[in-house]
């Protein structure tokens, strides 16, 4: 009996060694096939800069914000209309029956067909500087809107980076979980053979099967997360993800110290600059409100031609022309203008407080982004070391298991440690890329120009110049 048991153990160890060798060979073959596949599709793979360029051109949120900015541009020609004359033409025609009783008791009656045509031109000469200040307010609103557009653009590009790296990370996690399932299936098969040979107990087989079930559940979770990230990618980028290239951090564009990051965020973050323009808008609005307290001067010229418009039937036609200058000086309006002026002053004080708040938030965000970016560097290095150590440990435990010095659960635990380490490394690499772009966004430099994206930069000032001095026309510069 002892001889048979020894022989069975020897056979089981041979089976275990052959199974491990087959597993290693299968992994090597899979790696070689994957390398060939990656080489074949490298030319078709989409890079992160290409994805960012697509998002910059087609993202609905960004395009909607551009349309909003074009609408804001129209505030300037509307304000400039206060400098321009207002021309109104009138035309009236009708039928009028007239019956006049004269002093000598005679009755005069007639049926008239009166019609009148005229034109009136009104030019404002002075309105308490309301037009000038309104133009200034509109121009400042345009500047603030441009910064808001830049802020939205940064957010869209950062969302695109996040969507891209999430797909990459989840694809890697799915591959890692698939290799884990393959390893666990092989381990279950080997353990079953050892059980049949009498080298292990049913407990070992149950442990291997339990780990396989857990591995299948983890693979399903990874596939679900990948599907969700792919849907998010399509929403942000504009098309479903195909083969993606690895993403890299943008350290070459980042500040060298935390203090530099804080300084740049305080000056160049679009949220800060937009809040600064909002302060200017509010302070200029005070002068617009005060203009209601000043006199206004207008010049009005009119010309008209009337036919059969005199019900006394004393004239058949009347031609008139006039030029009238008029000055209106407000004396008391019930306190409306005074209240509007006080209100504008309070809104200005509020906007200054908002500016301080936004600037503090930008500084805090810059510090957080800087610390997170530095932290991800350490996390990646630590995870890489962990993966290397876990790989060596798995190899050692597997060899010791071949010699009967380790149990099945030791191999399973070592494999679980390796998969966990790979998952942490994948997450750390993803966070590393996102953190660098987040820091670039915090300092206000996440844009097409800085990243040198292969796409035309959207220039809001082009539309502004097209509509600023437009005196007429219903079509937009795009032809709508």
C-alpha positions as CSV (number, residue, x, y, z in Angstrom):
1,X,0.0,0.0,0.0
2,X,2.8,2.4,0.9
3,X,4.5,1.6,-2.4
4,X,1.3,2.3,-4.4
5,X,0.8,5.6,-2.5
6,X,4.3,6.7,-3.3
7,X,3.9,5.7,-6.9
8,X,0.6,7.6,-7.1
9,X,2.2,10.7,-5.5
10,X,5.0,10.5,-8.1
11,X,2.5,10.4,-10.9
12,X,0.5,13.3,-9.4
13,X,3.6,15.4,-9.2
14,X,4.4,14.6,-12.8
15,X,0.8,15.6,-13.8
16,X,1.2,18.9,-11.8
17,X,4.5,19.7,-13.4
18,X,3.1,19.0,-16.9
19,X,0.0,21.0,-16.2
20,X,2.0,24.0,-15.0
21,X,4.3,23.7,-18.1
22,X,1.2,23.6,-20.3
23,X,-0.2,26.7,-18.5
24,X,3.1,28.6,-19.0
25,X,3.2,27.6,-22.6
26,X,-0.4,28.6,-23.2
27,X,0.3,32.0,-21.5
28,X,3.4,32.4,-23.7
29,X,1.4,31.6,-26.8
30,X,-1.3,34.0,-25.8
31,X,1.2,36.7,-25.2
32,X,2.8,36.1,-28.6
33,X,-0.5,36.2,-30.4
34,X,-1.5,39.3,-28.5
35,X,1.7,41.0,-29.6
36,X,1.1,40.1,-33.2
37,X,-2.4,41.4,-33.0
38,X,-1.3,44.7,-31.5
39,X,1.3,45.1,-34.2
40,X,-1.2,44.5,-36.9
41,X,-3.7,47.0,-35.5
42,X,-1.3,49.7,-34.3
43,X,-1.8,51.7,-37.4
44,X,-5.6,51.7,-36.9
45,X,-5.5,52.4,-33.2
46,X,-6.8,55.7,-32.0
47,X,-4.6,57.8,-29.7
48,X,-5.6,60.1,-26.9
49,X,-4.8,63.3,-28.8
50,X,-7.0,62.1,-31.7
51,X,-9.9,61.4,-29.3
52,X,-9.5,64.8,-27.8
53,X,-9.6,66.4,-31.2
54,X,-12.9,64.6,-32.0
55,X,-14.4,65.6,-28.7
56,X,-13.4,69.2,-29.2
57,X,-15.1,69.3,-32.6
58,X,-18.3,67.3,-32.0
59,X,-19.1,67.3,-28.3
60,X,-22.8,68.6,-27.9
61,X,-22.1,70.3,-24.6
62,X,-19.2,72.3,-26.1
63,X,-21.1,73.1,-29.3
64,X,-24.1,74.3,-27.2
65,X,-21.8,76.6,-25.2
66,X,-20.4,78.0,-28.4
67,X,-23.9,78.8,-29.6
68,X,-24.6,80.5,-26.3
69,X,-21.4,82.6,-26.8
70,X,-22.5,83.6,-30.3
71,X,-25.8,84.8,-28.8
72,X,-23.9,86.8,-26.2
73,X,-22.0,88.5,-29.0
74,X,-25.3,90.0,-30.2
75,X,-25.5,92.1,-27.1
76,X,-22.9,94.4,-28.5
77,X,-24.7,95.4,-31.7
78,X,-27.9,95.7,-29.7
79,X,-26.1,98.2,-27.4
80,X,-24.5,100.0,-30.3
81,X,-28.0,100.6,-31.8
82,X,-28.4,103.4,-29.3
83,X,-25.9,105.4,-31.3
84,X,-27.8,104.9,-34.6
85,X,-30.9,106.7,-35.8
86,X,-34.3,105.1,-35.6
87,X,-36.4,105.4,-38.8
88,X,-40.1,104.7,-38.9
89,X,-42.3,104.9,-42.0
90,X,-46.1,105.2,-41.7
91,X,-48.8,104.6,-44.3
92,X,-52.6,104.8,-43.7
93,X,-55.6,104.7,-46.0
94,X,-59.3,104.5,-45.5
95,X,-62.8,105.7,-46.3
96,X,-64.5,108.5,-44.4
97,X,-68.0,110.0,-44.7
98,X,-68.2,113.7,-43.7
99,X,-71.3,115.8,-43.0
100,X,-70.6,119.4,-41.9
101,X,-73.3,121.9,-40.8
102,X,-72.2,125.4,-41.8
103,X,-73.0,128.7,-40.0
104,X,-75.6,129.6,-42.6
105,X,-77.4,126.3,-41.8
106,X,-76.2,124.8,-45.1
107,X,-75.1,121.2,-44.9
108,X,-71.9,120.1,-46.5
109,X,-71.3,116.4,-47.0
110,X,-68.8,114.3,-48.8
111,X,-67.2,110.9,-48.9
112,X,-63.5,111.1,-48.5
113,X,-60.7,108.6,-49.2
114,X,-58.0,109.8,-46.9
115,X,-54.4,108.4,-47.1
116,X,-51.2,109.5,-45.4
117,X,-47.6,108.6,-45.9
118,X,-44.8,109.8,-43.8
119,X,-41.3,109.0,-42.4
120,X,-39.8,109.9,-39.0
121,X,-36.1,109.9,-38.1
122,X,-35.1,110.0,-34.5
123,X,-31.6,110.4,-33.3
124,X,-30.5,110.4,-29.7
125,X,-27.9,113.0,-29.0
126,X,-27.4,112.5,-25.3
127,X,-28.9,110.0,-22.9
128,X,-26.8,110.4,-19.8
129,X,-24.0,108.2,-21.2
130,X,-26.4,105.2,-21.1
131,X,-25.5,104.0,-24.6
132,X,-21.7,104.2,-24.0
133,X,-21.9,102.3,-20.7
134,X,-24.3,99.7,-22.2
135,X,-21.9,99.0,-24.9
136,X,-19.1,98.6,-22.3
137,X,-21.3,96.2,-20.3
138,X,-22.0,94.1,-23.5
139,X,-18.3,94.0,-24.4
140,X,-17.4,92.8,-20.9
141,X,-20.2,90.2,-21.0
142,X,-18.6,88.9,-24.2
143,X,-15.2,88.7,-22.5
144,X,-16.8,86.8,-19.5
145,X,-18.6,84.5,-21.9
146,X,-15.4,83.6,-23.7
147,X,-13.8,82.6,-20.4
148,X,-16.9,80.6,-19.5
149,X,-16.6,78.9,-22.9
150,X,-13.0,78.2,-22.3
151,X,-13.9,76.7,-18.9
152,X,-16.5,74.4,-20.5
153,X,-13.9,73.4,-23.2
154,X,-11.5,72.4,-20.5
155,X,-14.2,70.3,-18.8
156,X,-15.0,68.5,-22.0
157,X,-11.4,67.7,-22.7
158,X,-10.9,66.5,-19.2
159,X,-14.1,64.3,-19.5
160,X,-12.6,63.0,-22.8
161,X,-9.4,62.1,-21.1
162,X,-11.3,60.4,-18.3
163,X,-13.5,58.4,-20.7
164,X,-10.5,57.4,-22.8
165,X,-8.4,56.2,-19.9
166,X,-11.3,54.4,-18.2
167,X,-11.8,52.4,-21.4
168,X,-8.1,51.6,-21.5
169,X,-8.1,50.6,-17.8
170,X,-11.2,48.5,-18.0
171,X,-9.9,46.7,-21.1
172,X,-6.8,45.9,-19.3
173,X,-8.8,44.7,-16.2
174,X,-10.9,42.5,-18.5
175,X,-7.8,40.9,-20.0
176,X,-6.3,40.4,-16.5
177,X,-9.4,38.8,-15.3
178,X,-9.6,36.6,-18.3
179,X,-6.0,35.4,-17.8
180,X,-6.9,34.9,-14.1
181,X,-9.9,32.7,-15.1
182,X,-7.7,30.7,-17.5
183,X,-5.2,30.1,-14.7
184,X,-7.9,29.1,-12.3
185,X,-9.5,26.7,-14.8
186,X,-6.1,25.1,-15.3
187,X,-5.6,24.9,-11.6
188,X,-9.0,23.2,-11.1
189,X,-8.1,20.7,-13.8
190,X,-4.7,19.9,-12.2
191,X,-6.3,19.7,-8.8
192,X,-8.9,17.3,-10.0
193,X,-6.2,15.1,-11.5
194,X,-4.3,15.1,-8.3
195,X,-7.5,14.2,-6.4
196,X,-8.0,11.3,-8.7
197,X,-4.4,10.2,-8.1
198,X,-5.0,10.5,-4.4
199,X,-2.4,13.3,-3.9
200,X,-4.9,15.9,-2.5
201,X,-8.1,15.9,-0.7
202,X,-11.6,17.1,-1.9
203,X,-11.0,20.3,0.1
204,X,-8.3,21.4,-2.3
205,X,-10.6,20.9,-5.3
206,X,-13.4,22.8,-3.5
207,X,-11.0,25.7,-2.8
208,X,-9.9,25.8,-6.5
209,X,-13.5,25.7,-7.7
210,X,-14.5,28.5,-5.3
211,X,-11.7,30.7,-6.6
212,X,-12.7,30.0,-10.1
213,X,-16.3,31.0,-9.3
214,X,-15.0,34.2,-7.7
215,X,-12.8,34.8,-10.8
216,X,-15.8,34.4,-13.1
217,X,-17.7,36.9,-11.0
218,X,-14.8,39.4,-11.1
219,X,-14.6,38.9,-14.9
220,X,-18.3,39.7,-15.3
221,X,-17.9,42.8,-13.2
222,X,-14.9,43.9,-15.3
223,X,-16.9,43.4,-18.5
224,X,-19.9,45.3,-17.2
225,X,-17.6,48.2,-16.2
226,X,-16.0,48.1,-19.6
227,X,-19.4,48.3,-21.4
228,X,-20.3,51.3,-19.2
229,X,-17.1,53.1,-19.9
230,X,-17.5,52.4,-23.7
231,X,-20.9,54.0,-23.6
232,X,-19.5,57.0,-21.8
233,X,-16.7,57.2,-24.3
234,X,-19.2,57.3,-27.2
235,X,-21.2,60.1,-25.4
236,X,-18.1,62.3,-24.8
237,X,-16.0,61.6,-27.9
238,X,-18.8,61.1,-30.4
239,X,-18.1,57.5,-31.6
240,X,-17.7,54.1,-29.9
241,X,-14.1,53.2,-29.0
242,X,-12.1,50.9,-31.2
243,X,-8.5,49.9,-30.7
244,X,-6.9,52.5,-28.3
245,X,-3.3,53.3,-27.8
246,X,-1.7,53.7,-24.4
247,X,-2.1,57.2,-22.9
248,X,0.7,59.2,-21.4
249,X,0.8,62.0,-18.8
250,X,1.4,65.6,-19.9
251,X,4.2,66.4,-17.4
252,X,6.0,68.6,-19.9
253,X,3.2,71.2,-19.8
254,X,2.9,71.2,-16.0
255,X,4.4,73.8,-13.5
256,X,7.6,72.8,-11.7
257,X,6.4,73.6,-8.2
258,X,3.2,73.8,-6.1
259,X,3.7,77.6,-5.8
260,X,3.9,78.0,-9.6
261,X,0.7,76.0,-9.9
262,X,-1.1,78.2,-7.4
263,X,0.1,81.3,-9.1
264,X,-1.0,80.2,-12.6
265,X,-4.4,79.0,-11.3
266,X,-5.0,82.4,-9.6
267,X,-4.3,84.2,-12.9
268,X,-5.2,81.9,-15.8
269,X,-7.9,79.7,-14.6
270,X,-10.9,80.6,-16.8
271,X,-13.3,80.5,-13.8
272,X,-11.2,83.2,-12.1
273,X,-10.9,85.4,-15.2
274,X,-14.6,85.1,-16.0
275,X,-15.4,86.2,-12.4
276,X,-13.1,89.2,-12.9
277,X,-15.0,90.3,-16.0
278,X,-18.2,89.8,-14.1
279,X,-17.0,92.3,-11.5
280,X,-16.4,94.8,-14.3
281,X,-19.8,94.1,-15.7
282,X,-21.5,94.8,-12.4
283,X,-19.5,98.0,-11.7
284,X,-20.3,99.4,-15.2
285,X,-24.0,98.6,-14.7
286,X,-24.0,101.2,-11.9
287,X,-23.3,103.9,-14.5
288,X,-26.1,102.5,-16.7
289,X,-28.5,102.8,-13.8
290,X,-27.3,106.4,-13.0
291,X,-28.0,107.5,-16.5
292,X,-31.7,107.5,-15.8
293,X,-31.1,110.5,-13.4
294,X,-29.5,112.6,-16.2
295,X,-31.3,114.6,-18.9
296,X,-31.7,113.2,-22.5
297,X,-31.6,115.1,-25.8
298,X,-33.1,113.8,-29.0
299,X,-33.4,115.2,-32.5
300,X,-36.4,114.2,-34.6
301,X,-37.1,114.9,-38.3
302,X,-40.3,114.0,-40.1
303,X,-41.9,114.4,-43.4
304,X,-45.5,113.5,-44.5
305,X,-47.9,113.7,-47.3
306,X,-51.7,113.6,-46.6
307,X,-54.6,113.5,-49.2
308,X,-58.2,114.2,-48.3
309,X,-57.4,114.0,-44.6
310,X,-59.1,117.2,-43.7
311,X,-62.7,116.5,-42.4
312,X,-63.6,120.2,-42.9
313,X,-63.0,119.7,-46.6
314,X,-61.1,122.9,-46.7
315,X,-57.9,121.3,-48.0
316,X,-57.3,118.4,-50.4
317,X,-53.7,117.7,-49.8
318,X,-51.2,118.6,-47.0
319,X,-47.4,118.3,-47.1
320,X,-45.4,118.7,-43.9
321,X,-41.8,118.6,-42.9
322,X,-40.3,119.3,-39.4
323,X,-37.1,119.1,-37.4
324,X,-37.5,119.1,-33.6
325,X,-35.0,119.0,-30.9
326,X,-36.2,117.8,-27.5
327,X,-34.7,117.6,-24.0
328,X,-36.2,115.6,-21.2
329,X,-34.9,116.2,-17.6
330,X,-36.2,113.8,-15.0
331,X,-37.3,115.4,-11.8
332,X,-38.9,112.6,-9.8
333,X,-39.6,109.0,-11.0
334,X,-40.9,107.6,-7.7
335,X,-37.5,106.5,-6.6
336,X,-37.0,103.9,-9.4
337,X,-33.7,105.0,-10.7
338,X,-32.2,105.5,-7.2
339,X,-33.3,102.0,-6.2
340,X,-31.8,100.5,-9.4
341,X,-28.5,102.4,-8.7
342,X,-28.3,101.0,-5.1
343,X,-29.2,97.6,-6.4
344,X,-26.3,97.7,-8.9
345,X,-23.9,98.7,-6.2
346,X,-24.9,95.8,-4.0
347,X,-24.5,93.4,-7.0
348,X,-21.1,94.8,-7.6
349,X,-20.1,94.1,-4.0
350,X,-21.5,90.5,-4.4
351,X,-19.5,90.0,-7.6
352,X,-16.3,91.0,-5.8
353,X,-17.0,88.5,-3.1
354,X,-17.7,85.8,-5.7
355,X,-14.4,86.6,-7.3
356,X,-12.5,86.1,-4.0
357,X,-14.4,82.8,-3.5
358,X,-13.6,81.6,-7.0
359,X,-10.0,82.5,-6.7
360,X,-9.7,80.6,-3.4
361,X,-11.4,77.6,-5.0
362,X,-9.0,77.7,-7.9
363,X,-6.0,77.8,-5.5
364,X,-7.4,74.9,-3.6
365,X,-8.1,73.0,-6.7
366,X,-4.5,73.6,-7.9
367,X,-3.1,72.4,-4.6
368,X,-5.3,69.3,-4.7
369,X,-4.4,68.6,-8.4
370,X,-0.7,69.1,-7.7
371,X,-0.7,66.8,-4.7
372,X,-2.7,64.2,-6.5
373,X,-0.4,64.3,-9.5
374,X,2.6,63.8,-7.3
375,X,0.9,61.0,-5.4
376,X,0.0,59.1,-8.5
377,X,3.7,59.0,-9.4
378,X,4.5,57.2,-6.2
379,X,1.5,55.0,-6.6
380,X,2.5,53.8,-10.0
381,X,6.1,53.1,-8.9
382,X,4.8,51.2,-5.8
383,X,2.3,49.2,-7.9
384,X,5.0,48.3,-10.4
385,X,7.2,47.0,-7.7
386,X,4.3,45.1,-6.2
387,X,3.4,43.4,-9.5
388,X,7.1,42.4,-10.0
389,X,7.3,41.0,-6.5
390,X,3.9,39.2,-6.8
391,X,5.0,37.6,-10.1
392,X,8.2,36.3,-8.6
393,X,6.2,35.1,-5.6
394,X,3.7,33.2,-7.8
395,X,6.5,31.6,-9.7
396,X,8.2,30.5,-6.5
397,X,5.1,29.2,-4.9
398,X,4.2,27.3,-8.1
399,X,7.7,25.6,-8.1
400,X,7.4,24.8,-4.5
401,X,4.0,23.3,-5.1
402,X,5.5,21.1,-7.7
403,X,7.8,19.7,-5.1
404,X,5.0,19.2,-2.6
405,X,6.2,22.0,-0.3
406,X,3.2,24.2,-1.0
407,X,-0.6,23.5,-1.0
408,X,-3.1,24.4,-3.6
409,X,-4.5,27.2,-1.5
410,X,-1.0,28.7,-1.4
411,X,-0.9,28.9,-5.2
412,X,-4.4,30.3,-5.3
413,X,-3.6,33.0,-2.7
414,X,-0.4,33.9,-4.6
415,X,-2.4,34.2,-7.8
416,X,-5.0,36.4,-6.1
417,X,-2.3,38.6,-4.8
418,X,-0.9,39.0,-8.3
419,X,-4.3,39.9,-9.8
420,X,-5.0,42.4,-7.1
421,X,-1.6,44.0,-7.7
422,X,-2.2,44.2,-11.4
423,X,-5.6,45.8,-10.8
424,X,-4.0,48.4,-8.5
425,X,-1.3,49.1,-11.1
426,X,-3.9,49.5,-13.9
427,X,-5.8,51.9,-11.7
428,X,-2.7,53.8,-10.7
429,X,-1.6,54.2,-14.4
430,X,-5.1,55.5,-15.2
431,X,-5.1,57.9,-12.3
432,X,-1.6,59.1,-13.3
433,X,-2.8,60.3,-16.7
434,X,-6.0,61.8,-15.4
435,X,-4.2,63.6,-12.6
436,X,-1.7,65.3,-15.0
437,X,-4.6,66.5,-17.2
438,X,-6.5,67.7,-14.1
439,X,-3.5,69.8,-13.0
440,X,-3.2,71.2,-16.5
441,X,-6.9,72.1,-16.3
442,X,-6.5,73.7,-12.8
443,X,-3.9,76.1,-14.1
444,X,-6.1,77.0,-17.1
445,X,-4.0,75.5,-19.9
446,X,-6.0,72.4,-21.0
447,X,-6.7,73.6,-24.5
448,X,-6.0,72.9,-28.1
449,X,-3.1,75.2,-28.4
450,X,-1.2,73.8,-25.4
451,X,-1.8,70.2,-26.4
452,X,-1.0,70.9,-30.1
453,X,-4.1,68.9,-31.1
454,X,-4.6,68.3,-34.8
455,X,-7.8,70.3,-35.1
456,X,-8.7,73.9,-35.8
457,X,-9.1,76.0,-32.7
458,X,-12.5,77.5,-32.3
459,X,-12.0,81.3,-32.2
460,X,-15.0,83.1,-30.7
461,X,-13.7,86.5,-31.7
462,X,-14.3,85.7,-35.4
463,X,-18.0,85.6,-34.9
464,X,-17.8,88.7,-32.7
465,X,-16.1,90.7,-35.4
466,X,-18.7,89.5,-38.0
467,X,-21.7,90.8,-36.1
468,X,-20.3,93.7,-34.0
469,X,-20.9,96.4,-36.6
470,X,-23.8,94.8,-38.5
471,X,-26.5,97.4,-39.1
472,X,-29.0,95.0,-40.6
473,X,-29.5,91.4,-41.8
474,X,-31.5,88.5,-40.3
475,X,-29.1,85.7,-41.3
476,X,-26.4,84.6,-39.0
477,X,-22.8,84.4,-40.3
478,X,-23.3,80.7,-40.6
479,X,-26.2,81.2,-43.0
480,X,-29.1,80.4,-40.6
